[in-house]
Amino acid sequence: MDSIIEKYQLFIDLLPLLMTGLWMTFKVSMFAIIIGSLLGFFLGILRTLNNKIITNIIGLYLHIFRGTPYLVQLYLIYFVLPSFDVEFLKFDSFTAAIVSLSLYTSSYVTEIVTAAINAVPKGQSEGARSVGMSKIQSLYHIVVPQALKLSIPPMSGVYVIIIKSTALLSVIGISELTRQGENAILRLPGNLMFIYFVIALMYFIYCYPVLRFSAWAEKRYGSIGVDPE
């Protein structure tokens, strides 16, 4: 009983510090998810327009950001780019975190949006063109709304990956959840396992609603023609 009370008191003492880290994790991940999703959505549409030059450029972009570890990308953006002595490439740690994580997010969203648009039957756009719509109009009014339904479930999974990737931001001095937990361990080295357990629990509490949303979206929007009740 005394041990339980002791751990409870330790949890209460740690909570303000870890909540500060969780708030930073939330801010960075939300910025990255919003910016990365918008950029990825735009690139995904461009990639389906069958322009060879644009498709190759976007393909190279995806190979770079999906084919290299996120930690390497973070180091390049925070440490290497400033060495070129170009003012707008000199990021503080918070900006570097958002820029790197947004680009990383966009690479996955681009693939998802491209696949979703290609999954919409070609007869849909052909039917739209037959009634006088331009290619852009058919894309905007017919294809993209259906593709959005297909893209929601896999994007939810990507967002969970992005949230967990924020743990790497401690290497550039961002005081997110993992970094604050490490600070707590330095102060209380005898409680290492308990502190890591609390950190893992807080990540789970943050990610669980996203995972549940993904499961719900899979049932509700997982295929074309499934309309909301």
C-alpha positions in Angstrom: 0.0 0.0 0.0 2.8 2.4 0.9 4.4 1.7 -2.5 1.2 2.5 -4.3 0.9 5.8 -2.4 4.5 6.6 -3.1 4.1 6.0 -6.9 0.9 8.0 -6.9 2.7 11.0 -5.2 5.6 10.6 -7.7 3.1 10.7 -10.6 1.4 13.9 -9.2 4.9 15.5 -8.8 5.9 14.5 -12.4 2.6 15.5 -14.0 3.3 19.3 -14.5 6.6 18.6 -16.1 5.3 15.8 -18.4 2.2 17.8 -19.3 4.4 20.7 -20.5 6.2 18.2 -22.7 2.9 16.7 -24.0 1.7 20.2 -24.9 4.8 20.8 -26.9 4.4 17.4 -28.6 0.8 18.3 -29.4 1.7 21.7 -30.9 4.5 20.4 -33.1 2.5 17.4 -34.3 -0.6 19.4 -35.1 1.3 22.0 -37.1 3.1 19.2 -39.0 -0.1 17.2 -39.6 -2.0 20.3 -40.9 0.8 21.7 -43.1 2.0 18.3 -44.2 -1.5 17.2 -45.2 -2.2 20.4 -47.2 1.2 20.1 -49.0 0.7 16.3 -49.6 -2.8 16.8 -50.8 -1.6 19.4 -53.4 1.3 17.3 -54.5 -0.9 14.2 -54.7 -3.3 15.9 -57.1 -0.4 17.3 -59.2 1.1 13.8 -59.5 -2.1 12.5 -61.1 -2.2 15.1 -63.9 0.2 13.0 -66.1 2.8 15.7 -66.6 6.0 13.8 -66.9 8.3 16.6 -65.6 6.1 17.3 -62.5 5.6 13.6 -61.8 9.4 12.9 -61.9 10.1 15.9 -59.6 7.5 14.8 -57.1 8.8 11.2 -57.4 12.3 12.3 -56.5 10.9 14.3 -53.6 9.1 11.2 -52.3 12.1 9.0 -52.7 14.2 11.4 -50.6 11.8 11.8 -47.8 10.4 8.3 -47.7 13.7 6.6 -48.4 15.8 8.3 -45.7 15.4 8.1 -41.9 13.5 11.0 -40.4 16.3 11.6 -37.9 18.8 12.2 -40.8 16.3 14.7 -42.4 16.0 16.5 -39.0 19.8 16.8 -38.7 20.1 18.1 -42.3 17.4 20.8 -41.9 18.6 22.0 -38.4 22.4 21.6 -38.7 23.4 21.4 -42.4 21.1 24.0 -44.1 22.3 26.9 -41.9 25.9 26.2 -43.1 24.9 27.5 -46.5 24.7 31.0 -44.9 21.3 31.6 -46.5 19.2 33.6 -44.1 15.8 31.9 -44.7 17.4 28.5 -44.2 18.5 29.3 -40.7 15.8 27.8 -38.5 15.5 27.8 -34.8 14.8 24.4 -33.2 11.0 24.8 -33.1 10.8 25.9 -36.8 13.2 23.2 -37.9 11.0 20.6 -36.1 7.8 21.8 -37.9 9.5 22.1 -41.3 11.1 18.7 -41.1 8.1 16.9 -39.7 5.8 18.7 -42.2 7.9 17.6 -45.2 8.1 14.0 -43.8 4.3 14.0 -43.3 3.6 15.3 -46.8 5.6 12.5 -48.4 3.3 9.9 -47.0 0.1 12.0 -47.6 1.2 12.5 -51.3 1.3 8.7 -51.8 -2.0 8.2 -50.1 -3.8 10.9 -52.1 -2.3 9.7 -55.4 -3.4 6.1 -54.7 -6.9 7.3 -53.7 -7.4 9.4 -56.8 -6.2 6.5 -59.0 -8.6 4.2 -57.2 -11.6 6.2 -58.3 -13.0 4.4 -61.4 -12.1 6.2 -64.6 -15.8 6.1 -65.7 -16.5 8.7 -63.0 -14.3 11.4 -64.7 -15.3 10.2 -68.2 -19.0 10.6 -67.3 -18.3 14.1 -65.9 -16.4 15.1 -69.1 -19.3 13.8 -71.2 -21.7 16.3 -69.7 -19.4 19.2 -70.4 -17.1 19.4 -67.4 -13.4 20.3 -68.0 -10.7 18.0 -66.6 -10.2 20.3 -63.6 -13.9 20.6 -62.9 -14.3 16.8 -63.0 -11.3 16.4 -60.7 -12.7 19.0 -58.2 -16.4 18.0 -58.2 -16.3 14.3 -58.9 -12.9 12.6 -58.3 -11.4 14.4 -55.4 -14.5 14.1 -53.1 -14.5 10.4 -53.6 -10.7 10.1 -53.2 -10.9 11.9 -49.9 -13.1 9.2 -48.5 -10.6 6.5 -49.4 -7.7 8.5 -48.1 -9.0 9.1 -44.5 -8.3 5.7 -43.0 -4.6 5.4 -44.1 -3.9 9.0 -43.2 -5.0 8.3 -39.7 -2.3 5.7 -39.4 0.3 8.2 -40.8 -0.7 10.7 -38.2 0.0 8.3 -35.4 3.5 7.7 -36.9 4.1 11.5 -37.0 3.0 11.9 -33.3 5.5 9.1 -32.3 8.2 10.7 -34.4 8.1 13.8 -32.3 10.1 11.8 -29.7 13.2 12.3 -31.9 12.9 16.1 -31.6 14.7 16.0 -28.3 18.0 15.8 -30.2 17.6 19.4 -31.4 16.6 20.7 -27.9 12.8 20.6 -28.3 11.3 20.0 -24.8 8.7 17.5 -25.9 7.3 14.7 -23.9 10.3 12.3 -24.2 12.8 15.1 -23.4 10.9 16.2 -20.3 10.8 12.6 -19.2 14.5 12.3 -19.6 14.9 15.5 -17.5 12.8 13.9 -14.8 14.9 10.7 -14.9 18.1 12.8 -14.3 16.4 14.2 -11.2 15.0 10.8 -10.1 17.2 8.1 -11.6 15.8 5.5 -9.2 12.4 5.7 -10.9 13.5 5.2 -14.5 11.1 2.4 -15.3 8.1 4.1 -13.7 8.8 7.4 -15.6 9.2 5.7 -18.9 5.9 3.8 -18.2 4.2 7.2 -17.6 5.7 8.6 -20.8 4.4 5.6 -22.8 1.0 5.9 -21.2 0.7 9.6 -22.2 1.7 8.8 -25.8 -0.9 6.1 -25.8 -3.6 8.4 -24.4 -2.7 10.9 -27.2 -2.6 8.4 -30.0 -5.5 6.2 -29.0 -8.3 8.6 -30.2 -6.5 8.8 -33.6 -6.4 5.0 -33.8 -10.1 4.8 -32.9 -10.9 7.4 -35.5 -8.9 5.4 -38.1 -11.0 2.2 -37.3 -14.2 4.2 -37.5 -13.2 5.9 -40.7 -12.3 2.6 -42.3 -15.9 1.3 -41.7 -17.6 4.6 -42.7 -15.4 5.8 -45.6 -13.3 2.8 -46.5 -14.8 2.4 -49.9 -16.4 4.5 -52.6 -20.2 4.5 -52.5 -20.5 4.1 -48.7 -22.5 7.2 -47.6 -22.7 8.5 -44.1 -25.9 7.4 -42.3 
